[in-house]
Amino acid sequence: MTAIAAAIPIVLAVVLFFLGVKGTRIAVASLAVGLLVAVVFFPTEPQVVLASFAAFSPTIIEILLILYAGVLLSRIMSNTGSMAVISGWLQSSAPSRRAGTILVVFGLVPFAESVTGFGIGVTVGVPILRLIGHSVPRSTIFALLGLLAVPWGALGPGTLLASELSGTPLLEVGIRSAMLSLPAMLGAALLVTFLLRHEGAWPRVLGGAAGSAVLLWLGILGANTMMGTPLAGVVGSLLPIVVHLLVYRWRGTLAPAGREVARAAVPYAVMAAGLLAARAATSPGEPSLAVRAATSPAIWLVVACLAAQFGPGRRRGPVPPGERFTHRALLAYHTWLPVGLVTLCFTVLGALLSVTGMGAALGTAMAGMGRGYLVLAPALNALAGFITGSNTAANAMLTATQTQVATELGSSVLQIVAATNVAASLATMAAPSRLLLAYELAVATPVHGEASSTAADSPAAAEAGSEAEVNRWVLPRVFSLIAVVSLVLGLATWAMS
């Protein structure tokens, strides 16, 4: 009975999603029901709950600040034209549409997603894909396939939360998540090859896609090991980008970067250098809040925002109201608010599941399925990632339960947490919010004289057919990738238990 009660908040979220309820309402309702279930079925001393939430509150604040600063940085970089300068330079250097597509999928989108999160990488990838000649459906799916670095998106708040809720060191979760990302990256390479099969000899296409996927994997794994988890996606995604640029230079197509590109990249350089310097100057295990703040990705994302707004090449003297930092910060707040509310509610629900024993009861019940459950565990988190559109929210919902399952079965907590983290992250490719974002950008991007319009009678919309038609073309392909990778991760978790 208690296990059924503990499952109610999670089941409610699934039911409400398929009923078409908004994400914010789903999150609030799930948290409210979770609180009611905890009071009725899992009574816990108030001081125990308060002490647990007090200990967990710095993590909640850090996650919310990371998400907000990621949105703000994306807005500033877009409004100032910095992101367009960087992506335009890379796009103009690609010697062919095939090469440009592979660079976008395994380089540009993972890099942008690692810095800002929220699926913002899609906003970088779609316009380039349209400009190099891809149709609306293909631009949509290629941009979504680039969301391979979601475990490290916005410097990794979802992976950080999984670490906190499972009691596993962040570095270990990051490294294992990176190791387990290889099937996802190779799977994406195979799907890219299939989609580009008419762009040249398929062995060359497969070699380019698989080679770039392996470079991305090696870069993220190596960065996790040497620099820590938060910067792993940012630094790791630079490896395929750099290798592509070297190939372009060898082929004579690399466009000169110039001072404009260098200035545009300053915020990223400041963020990476500051975070690395802060971590080098402090003791890794020191529990001080000051040390945690100085080495937090949130703080250095804020610094990157300031560098993007006030750094080299920015306007001096009077600033128009629309370009002021306060105006952009307010707009970013409005964008962040629904996502922040969803994340907050599910994060508090996850903490509640952990402290009241709800997650343990549910985990014990699932452990009753035996070791076979380990095969299904990544698929369960993938469903949560698809529903919430966030690996942070998915991990908040299920990490406590998955941890208990692993404990009950004598399996590796690290393995199940990392596998479910990767599966939830991969499933955000198919999340309705991200799919809609990619589609709208693809339709709105003018190509070969098309008008920049999302109206139903615009040329771009005519080419796309309709949102429903694009969804019917994109989703089966993406769902197939998610299903196969989730199964592979489940089998690996079962085999390693």
C-alpha positions as CSV (number, residue, x, y, z in Angstrom):
1,M,0.0,0.0,0.0
2,T,2.8,2.4,0.9
3,A,4.5,1.8,-2.4
4,I,1.4,2.5,-4.3
5,A,1.0,5.8,-2.3
6,A,4.6,6.7,-3.0
7,A,4.1,6.2,-6.8
8,I,1.1,8.6,-6.9
9,P,3.0,11.9,-7.5
10,I,5.0,10.3,-10.3
11,V,2.1,8.6,-12.0
12,L,0.1,11.8,-11.7
13,A,2.8,13.7,-13.6
14,V,2.7,11.1,-16.4
15,V,-1.1,11.1,-16.6
16,L,-1.4,14.9,-16.6
17,F,1.3,15.2,-19.4
18,F,-0.7,12.9,-21.7
19,L,-3.8,14.9,-20.9
20,G,-2.1,17.9,-22.3
21,V,-1.7,19.9,-19.0
22,K,1.0,22.6,-18.9
23,G,4.3,21.7,-17.4
24,T,4.1,24.2,-14.6
25,R,0.7,22.9,-13.5
26,I,2.0,19.3,-13.7
27,A,4.9,20.2,-11.4
28,V,2.8,22.1,-8.8
29,A,0.2,19.4,-8.7
30,S,2.8,16.6,-8.4
31,L,4.5,18.4,-5.5
32,A,1.2,19.2,-3.8
33,V,0.1,15.5,-4.0
34,G,3.5,14.4,-2.9
35,L,3.3,16.6,0.2
36,L,-0.2,15.2,1.0
37,V,1.0,11.6,0.5
38,A,4.0,12.2,2.8
39,V,1.8,13.6,5.5
40,V,-0.7,10.8,5.4
41,F,1.4,7.7,4.6
42,F,5.0,8.7,5.5
43,P,4.8,10.9,8.7
44,T,8.2,12.3,9.5
45,E,9.4,14.5,12.3
46,P,9.2,18.1,11.1
47,Q,12.7,18.9,12.4
48,V,14.1,16.0,10.3
49,V,12.5,17.3,7.2
50,L,13.6,20.9,7.9
51,A,17.1,19.8,8.6
52,S,17.3,17.8,5.4
53,F,15.9,20.7,3.3
54,A,18.3,23.1,5.0
55,A,21.2,20.9,4.0
56,F,19.8,20.6,0.5
57,S,18.9,24.2,-0.1
58,P,22.4,25.4,-1.3
59,T,22.1,22.8,-4.1
60,I,18.6,24.0,-5.0
61,I,19.7,27.6,-5.1
62,E,22.8,26.7,-7.2
63,I,20.7,24.7,-9.7
64,L,18.1,27.5,-10.2
65,L,20.9,30.1,-10.6
66,I,22.7,28.0,-13.1
67,L,19.5,27.7,-15.1
68,Y,18.8,31.4,-15.0
69,A,22.3,32.5,-15.8
70,G,22.3,30.1,-18.8
71,V,19.1,31.7,-20.2
72,L,20.6,35.2,-19.6
73,L,23.9,34.4,-21.3
74,S,22.0,32.9,-24.3
75,R,19.9,36.0,-24.6
76,I,22.9,38.4,-24.4
77,M,25.0,36.4,-26.8
78,S,22.1,36.3,-29.3
79,N,21.1,39.9,-28.9
80,T,24.6,41.2,-29.3
81,G,25.2,39.1,-32.3
82,S,28.1,37.2,-30.7
83,M,26.6,33.8,-31.2
84,A,25.8,34.6,-34.8
85,V,29.4,35.7,-35.4
86,I,30.9,32.5,-34.0
87,S,28.4,30.1,-35.7
88,G,28.5,32.1,-39.0
89,W,32.3,31.8,-39.1
90,L,32.2,28.1,-38.5
91,Q,29.4,27.6,-41.1
92,S,31.2,29.6,-43.8
93,S,34.3,27.5,-43.3
94,A,32.6,24.1,-43.9
95,P,33.6,22.7,-47.4
96,S,30.3,20.9,-47.9
97,R,26.8,20.5,-46.6
98,R,27.7,17.1,-45.2
99,A,30.7,18.4,-43.3
100,G,28.7,21.4,-42.0
101,T,25.9,19.2,-40.8
102,I,28.3,16.9,-38.9
103,L,30.0,19.9,-37.3
104,V,26.6,21.3,-36.2
105,V,25.4,17.9,-34.7
106,F,28.6,16.9,-32.9
107,G,30.2,20.3,-32.3
108,L,28.2,23.5,-32.3
109,V,25.0,22.2,-30.7
110,P,26.7,20.3,-27.9
111,F,28.9,23.3,-27.2
112,A,26.0,25.8,-27.0
113,E,24.0,23.3,-25.0
114,S,26.8,22.7,-22.5
115,V,27.1,26.5,-21.9
116,T,23.5,27.5,-21.7
117,G,21.3,24.4,-21.4
118,F,17.5,24.5,-21.9
119,G,17.8,23.1,-25.5
120,I,19.3,26.5,-26.5
121,G,21.8,24.5,-28.6
122,V,18.9,24.1,-31.0
123,T,18.7,27.8,-31.6
124,V,22.3,27.8,-32.8
125,G,22.0,24.7,-35.0
126,V,18.7,25.2,-36.8
127,P,19.6,28.5,-38.6
128,I,22.9,27.1,-39.8
129,L,21.3,23.9,-41.0
130,R,18.7,25.9,-42.9
131,L,21.3,28.2,-44.4
132,I,23.3,25.3,-45.7
133,G,20.3,24.0,-47.6
134,H,18.4,21.5,-45.3
135,S,14.6,21.3,-45.4
136,V,12.6,22.1,-42.3
137,P,12.1,18.5,-41.2
138,R,15.8,17.7,-41.6
139,S,17.0,20.9,-39.9
140,T,14.7,20.0,-37.0
141,I,15.9,16.5,-36.5
142,F,19.6,17.3,-37.0
143,A,19.4,20.1,-34.4
144,L,17.7,17.8,-32.0
145,L,20.3,15.0,-32.5
146,G,22.9,17.5,-31.4
147,L,21.5,17.5,-27.9
148,L,24.0,14.9,-26.9
149,A,25.6,16.9,-24.1
150,V,22.5,17.4,-22.0
151,P,24.1,15.8,-18.9
152,W,26.5,18.7,-19.0
153,G,24.0,21.3,-20.2
154,A,24.3,24.6,-18.4
155,L,27.4,23.2,-16.7
156,G,25.5,20.1,-15.4
157,P,22.8,21.0,-12.8
158,G,21.0,17.7,-13.6
159,T,24.0,15.6,-13.1
160,L,24.8,17.6,-9.9
161,L,21.3,16.9,-8.6
162,A,21.6,13.2,-9.4
163,S,24.9,13.2,-7.4
164,E,23.4,14.9,-4.4
165,L,20.2,12.8,-4.2
166,S,22.2,9.5,-4.6
167,G,25.0,10.5,-2.3
168,T,27.5,9.7,-5.0
169,P,30.5,12.1,-5.7
170,L,29.8,14.4,-8.7
171,L,33.1,13.6,-10.4
172,E,32.3,9.8,-10.4
173,V,28.7,10.4,-11.7
174,G,30.2,12.7,-14.4
175,I,32.8,10.2,-15.5
176,R,30.5,7.3,-15.6
177,S,27.8,9.3,-17.4
178,A,30.5,10.2,-20.0
179,M,31.5,6.6,-20.4
180,L,27.9,5.5,-20.9
181,S,27.2,8.2,-23.4
182,L,29.1,6.4,-26.1
183,P,26.1,4.3,-27.3
184,A,24.0,7.5,-27.6
185,M,26.7,9.3,-29.6
186,L,27.3,6.3,-31.9
187,G,23.6,5.8,-32.3
188,A,23.2,9.5,-33.3
189,A,26.1,9.0,-35.8
190,L,24.3,6.1,-37.4
191,L,21.1,8.0,-37.7
192,V,22.9,11.0,-39.1
193,T,24.6,8.7,-41.7
194,F,21.2,7.3,-42.7
195,L,19.8,10.8,-43.1
196,L,22.8,12.0,-45.1
197,R,23.1,8.8,-47.2
198,H,22.4,10.8,-50.4
199,E,25.1,13.4,-49.6
200,G,28.0,11.3,-50.9
201,A,29.4,7.8,-50.5
202,W,27.9,6.4,-47.3
203,P,31.3,5.0,-46.0
204,R,32.6,8.6,-46.0
205,V,29.5,9.9,-44.4
206,L,29.6,7.2,-41.7
207,G,33.4,7.8,-41.2
208,G,32.8,11.5,-40.7
209,A,29.8,11.1,-38.4
210,A,31.2,8.2,-36.3
211,G,34.6,9.9,-36.1
212,S,33.1,13.1,-34.9
213,A,30.9,11.2,-32.4
214,V,34.0,9.5,-30.9
215,L,35.9,12.8,-30.7
216,L,33.0,14.3,-28.8
217,W,32.9,11.3,-26.5
218,L,36.6,11.3,-25.9
219,G,36.6,15.1,-25.4
220,I,33.8,15.0,-22.7
221,L,35.3,11.9,-21.0
222,G,38.8,13.4,-20.9
223,A,37.5,16.8,-19.7
224,N,35.4,15.1,-17.0
225,T,38.5,13.2,-15.8
226,M,40.9,16.2,-15.9
227,M,38.8,19.2,-15.2
228,G,35.7,18.0,-13.4
229,T,32.1,17.6,-14.5
230,P,30.7,21.2,-14.9
231,L,33.2,22.1,-17.7
232,A,33.3,18.7,-19.4
233,G,30.7,19.5,-22.0
234,V,32.0,22.9,-22.9
235,V,35.7,21.8,-23.2
236,G,34.9,18.3,-24.6
237,S,32.8,19.6,-27.4
238,L,35.7,21.8,-28.5
239,L,37.6,18.7,-29.6
240,P,35.4,17.8,-32.6
241,I,35.2,21.6,-33.5
242,V,39.0,22.0,-33.4
243,V,39.5,18.8,-35.5
244,H,37.0,20.0,-38.1
245,L,38.6,23.4,-38.3
246,L,42.0,21.7,-38.8
247,V,40.5,19.6,-41.6
248,Y,38.9,22.7,-43.2
249,R,42.3,24.5,-43.0
250,W,44.0,21.5,-44.7
251,R,41.4,21.6,-47.4
252,G,41.7,25.4,-47.8
253,T,38.2,26.4,-46.8
254,L,38.8,27.8,-43.3
255,A,37.6,31.4,-43.2
256,P,39.8,33.9,-41.3
257,A,38.5,34.3,-37.7
258,G,39.6,37.8,-37.0
259,R,39.2,40.0,-34.0
260,E,35.4,39.9,-34.2
261,V,35.2,36.2,-33.6
262,A,37.8,36.5,-30.8
263,R,35.8,39.2,-29.1
264,A,32.6,37.1,-29.4
265,A,34.3,34.1,-27.6
266,V,35.5,36.2,-24.6
267,P,32.6,35.3,-22.3
268,Y,33.2,31.6,-22.8
269,A,36.9,32.0,-22.2
270,V,36.3,34.0,-19.0
271,M,33.9,31.4,-17.7
272,A,36.2,28.5,-18.3
273,A,39.3,30.1,-17.1
274,G,37.7,31.5,-14.0
275,L,36.1,28.2,-13.0
276,L,39.3,26.3,-13.6
277,A,41.4,28.9,-11.6
278,A,38.9,28.9,-8.7
279,R,39.0,25.1,-8.5
280,A,42.8,25.0,-8.6
281,A,43.0,27.6,-5.8
282,T,40.7,25.8,-3.4
283,S,40.6,22.5,-1.6
284,P,38.3,20.0,-3.4
285,G,36.7,18.6,-0.2
286,E,36.3,21.7,1.8
287,P,32.7,22.1,3.0
288,S,32.8,25.9,3.3
289,L,29.9,27.7,1.6
290,A,32.4,30.4,0.4
291,V,34.5,27.8,-1.4
292,R,31.4,26.2,-2.9
293,A,30.3,29.6,-4.2
294,A,33.7,30.4,-5.6
295,T,33.9,27.1,-7.5
296,S,30.2,27.0,-8.5
297,P,29.3,27.0,-12.2
298,A,26.5,29.4,-11.3
299,I,28.9,32.2,-10.2
300,W,31.0,31.8,-13.3
301,L,28.0,31.8,-15.6
302,V,27.0,35.1,-14.1
303,V,30.6,36.4,-14.7
304,A,30.3,35.2,-18.3
305,C,27.0,37.2,-18.6
306,L,28.7,40.3,-17.3
307,A,31.6,39.8,-19.8
308,A,29.1,39.3,-22.6
309,Q,27.3,42.5,-21.7
310,F,30.2,44.8,-20.8
311,G,33.2,43.2,-22.3
312,P,35.4,44.1,-25.3
313,G,33.6,45.6,-28.3
314,R,30.5,46.5,-26.4
315,R,28.7,49.8,-26.7
316,R,30.2,52.7,-24.7
317,G,28.2,55.7,-23.5
318,P,24.4,55.8,-23.4
319,V,22.8,52.5,-24.0
320,P,19.3,52.1,-25.6
321,P,16.7,50.7,-23.1
322,G,16.4,47.5,-25.1
323,E,20.1,46.8,-24.8
324,R,20.5,47.5,-21.1
325,F,21.6,44.7,-18.8
326,T,18.5,45.1,-16.5
327,H,16.2,44.8,-19.5
328,R,17.8,41.7,-20.7
329,A,17.9,40.3,-17.2
330,L,14.1,40.9,-16.9
331,L,13.4,39.2,-20.2
332,A,15.5,36.3,-19.2
333,Y,13.6,36.0,-15.9
334,H,10.3,35.7,-17.8
335,T,11.8,33.0,-20.0
336,W,13.3,31.2,-17.0
337,L,10.3,31.4,-14.6
338,P,8.2,28.5,-15.9
339,V,11.3,26.3,-16.3
340,G,12.6,27.4,-12.9
341,L,9.2,26.6,-11.3
342,V,9.1,23.2,-12.8
343,T,12.6,22.4,-11.7
344,L,12.0,23.8,-8.2
345,C,8.9,21.7,-7.7
346,F,10.4,18.5,-9.0
347,T,13.6,19.1,-7.1
348,V,11.7,19.6,-3.8
349,L,9.6,16.5,-4.6
350,G,12.8,14.5,-5.1
351,A,14.2,15.7,-1.8
352,L,10.8,14.8,-0.2
353,L,10.9,11.3,-1.7
354,S,14.3,10.9,-0.2
355,V,13.8,12.3,3.3
356,T,10.4,10.8,4.1
357,G,11.2,7.3,2.8
358,M,8.7,7.5,-0.1
359,G,11.5,6.9,-2.6
360,A,12.8,4.0,-0.5
361,A,9.3,2.4,-0.4
362,L,8.9,2.7,-4.1
363,G,12.4,1.4,-4.8
364,T,11.8,-1.6,-2.6
365,A,8.6,-2.4,-4.5
366,M,10.4,-2.1,-7.8
367,A,13.3,-4.2,-6.5
368,G,10.7,-6.9,-6.0
369,M,10.8,-7.4,-9.8
370,G,14.3,-8.7,-9.4
371,R,17.4,-7.9,-11.4
372,G,15.3,-7.7,-14.6
373,Y,14.2,-4.2,-13.4
374,L,17.7,-2.9,-14.0
375,V,17.1,-3.4,-17.8
376,L,14.0,-1.1,-17.5
377,A,15.4,1.5,-15.2
378,P,16.9,3.8,-18.0
379,A,13.7,3.6,-20.0
380,L,11.8,4.9,-16.9
381,N,14.0,7.9,-16.6
382,A,13.8,8.4,-20.4
383,L,10.0,8.7,-20.0
384,A,10.5,11.3,-17.3
385,G,13.0,13.2,-19.5
386,F,10.6,13.2,-22.4
387,I,7.7,14.4,-20.2
388,T,9.6,17.2,-18.4
389,G,12.1,18.1,-21.2
390,S,14.8,18.3,-18.5
391,N,17.3,15.8,-17.1
392,T,17.3,17.9,-13.9
393,A,13.6,17.4,-13.4
394,A,13.7,13.8,-14.4
395,N,16.5,13.1,-12.0
396,A,14.7,15.0,-9.2
397,M,11.6,12.7,-9.8
398,L,13.4,9.3,-9.8
399,T,17.0,9.4,-8.5
400,A,15.9,8.6,-4.9
401,T,13.9,5.6,-6.1
402,Q,16.6,4.3,-8.5
403,T,19.2,4.6,-5.7
404,Q,17.0,2.5,-3.4
405,V,16.4,-0.1,-6.1
406,A,20.2,-0.5,-6.6
407,T,20.7,-0.8,-2.9
408,E,18.0,-3.4,-2.5
409,L,19.4,-5.5,-5.4
410,G,23.0,-5.1,-4.3
411,S,23.7,-3.4,-7.6
412,S,26.0,-0.4,-8.3
413,V,24.3,2.9,-7.3
414,L,26.8,4.8,-9.5
415,Q,26.0,2.7,-12.5
416,I,22.2,3.0,-12.3
417,V,22.4,6.7,-11.5
418,A,24.7,7.4,-14.4
419,A,22.7,5.2,-16.8
420,T,19.4,6.8,-15.9
421,N,20.9,10.2,-16.1
422,V,22.1,9.6,-19.7
423,A,18.8,8.1,-20.7
424,A,16.8,11.0,-19.3
425,S,19.1,13.4,-21.1
426,L,18.8,11.7,-24.4
427,A,15.0,11.6,-24.2
428,T,14.8,15.4,-24.0
429,M,15.5,15.4,-27.7
430,A,11.9,14.3,-28.2
431,A,10.4,16.6,-25.6
432,P,7.5,18.5,-27.1
433,S,8.9,21.9,-26.0
434,R,12.2,21.3,-27.7
435,L,10.6,19.8,-30.8
436,L,8.4,22.8,-31.1
437,L,11.3,25.2,-30.7
438,A,13.3,23.5,-33.4
439,Y,10.4,23.5,-35.8
440,E,9.4,27.1,-35.3
441,L,13.0,28.2,-35.8
442,A,13.3,26.1,-39.0
443,V,10.1,27.6,-40.4
444,A,11.1,31.1,-39.4
445,T,14.6,31.0,-41.0
446,P,14.6,32.5,-44.5
447,V,16.4,30.4,-47.1
448,H,17.0,31.3,-50.8
449,G,14.6,34.2,-50.7
450,E,12.0,32.7,-48.4
451,A,10.2,35.2,-46.2
452,S,11.0,35.1,-42.5
453,S,7.5,34.1,-41.3
454,T,5.8,31.4,-39.4
455,A,2.5,32.1,-41.1
456,A,0.7,29.1,-42.5
457,D,1.0,30.5,-46.1
458,S,4.7,31.3,-45.9
459,P,7.0,29.4,-48.3
460,A,8.9,27.8,-45.4
461,A,5.6,26.6,-43.8
462,A,4.5,25.2,-47.2
463,E,7.8,23.3,-47.5
464,A,7.4,22.0,-43.9
465,G,3.8,20.9,-44.6
466,S,2.7,21.4,-41.0
467,E,4.0,21.0,-37.5
468,A,2.1,17.7,-37.2
469,E,3.6,16.3,-40.4
470,V,7.1,17.2,-39.3
471,N,6.4,15.6,-35.9
472,R,5.3,12.4,-37.6
473,W,8.5,12.3,-39.6
474,V,10.9,13.3,-36.8
475,L,9.6,11.5,-33.8
476,P,9.7,7.9,-35.0
477,R,13.4,8.3,-35.9
478,V,14.3,10.0,-32.6
479,F,12.2,7.6,-30.5
480,S,13.9,4.6,-32.2
481,L,17.3,6.0,-31.1
482,I,16.1,6.7,-27.6
483,A,14.6,3.2,-27.3
484,V,17.7,1.4,-28.6
485,V,20.1,3.4,-26.4
486,S,17.9,2.9,-23.3
487,L,17.9,-0.8,-23.9
488,V,21.7,-0.9,-24.3
489,L,22.1,1.1,-21.1
490,G,19.7,-1.2,-19.3
491,L,21.5,-4.3,-20.4
492,A,24.8,-2.8,-19.4
493,T,23.4,-1.9,-16.0
494,W,22.1,-5.5,-15.6
495,A,25.3,-7.0,-16.7
496,M,27.4,-4.9,-14.3
497,S,25.2,-5.6,-11.2
